[in-house]
Amino acid sequence: MLKQKIKKNLHAIIDNVKDDYILNQINDVVNNIIENKRLKWDSLSNAEKDSISTGLKQLENGEYDYYDEVKKEIVEWTKK
């Protein structure tokens, strides 16, 4: 689902919630997801963060290998 479609769908759901309890539950769930993501990232060392950032940049630049190619290389390496 495209990001805009997801956002529109979420807005429609939230706009139609009449029960305060359910609305608070939705709010708590979303905040917990955001906080957990932040905590996980914050718990990484600078070296780990740098490594992840480097990997993401490599993906964006097309610097990657396909899984099937890597499997073939591993088979070749283990034959030596």
RAQUIQUI-V763347 format. One line per field, one symbol per residue. psi: psi as a letter, one per 30 degrees, with the letter a starting at -180 (. if undefined). A space follows every 10 residues. Layout:
# RAQUIQUI-V763347
psi: ???
This chain:
# RAQUIQUI-V763347
psi: kleeeeeeee eeeeffkfke eeeeeeeeee eeeeeeeeee efflleeeee eeeeeeeeee ggilkkeeee eeeeeeeff.
